[in-house]
Amino acid sequence: MTARRSRRRSAAYAALALGLAGSLALTGCNSHSSKKSKKSSSSSSSSSKSKKRKIIGGGAAAAGAGAGAASRSTTYCTTGTQGDYKFITRTDPSHVILKYHNSKSRSCYLYNSPMLYFGTAKQPLGYYEGAPSFGKTQRIEVPARGDAYASIPTTTAADKGTKQSVVKIGFMNASEPTQRGLSANIHLSQYASLPSVGKTAKVSDWYLSDKLAEIKTNTGK
C-alpha cells in the first residue's frame, strides 16, 4: 500500500469517528431535553391537580359555611302588625280560624298556642290541647311569606260569647309557656262580620294548615 493511499484511509477513518461522536452527543442532548420536558410536564400536572384540590376543598368549605348560615337564619316569629293576622268565621260547626302571615323573607318558629286577649281581657284564652308545659312543647317552622293557623271552637253559647272588635296576640317562648311578645291592638273592624269569641273559648296549637287545626279541634268538615 502506498503512503498516499494510507494517508487517505486514515483521513476517512478520522472523519467517520468525528461524525459518530457528533451523532452520539446530539442523541444524548435530545434525551436529556426530553427528560427535562417530561419532568416539567409532570410538575405542571401535579401543580394543576393541587390547585384543583384546593379549589374543590374551598368550595366544600364555602358550602358548609352557607349551610350553617342558613340554619342560623331561622328565628322566633315576631308578633307582627295589623296586616299579619286574619280572623275567619266558619260555621257547621261554628268556629273561628286565626291565620298568621310571616311577612319576613326568612322562615321563623312558632311554639305551642297563640295567646289571645280579646277586648280588655287580662288573661289569654284557654288552650284546647292542654296548657303547654316543659313536657309539652310543639314547634312549627313557618316558611318565609308563609302562613300558620289556629282554630277556636265556638260551638256553645258560652264559647261564642259576643262579637269582638279588638284583640292582642302574644307568642310563646320555646322552653316554657311564657309570653315572649305581644302585638299592639289588632282592630277587627276590617271584617264585614266581627268574630264572636267568648271568655270560655279555647284555642288550638299552631299548625301549618287550617284543615289540620280544624281536625285537632273537631271543627273540620
Secondary structure, 3 states (H helix, E strand, C coil): CCHHHHHHHHHHHHHHHHHHHHHHHHHHHHHHHHHHHHHHHHHHHHHHHHHHHHHHHHHHHHHHHHHHHHHHCCEECCCCCHHHEEEEEECCCCEEEEEEECCCCCCEEEECCCEEEECCCCCCCEECCCCCECCECCEEEECCCCEEEEEEECCCHHHHCEECCEEEEEEECCCCCCEEEECCCEEHHHCCCCCEECCCCEECCCECCHHHHHHHCCCCC
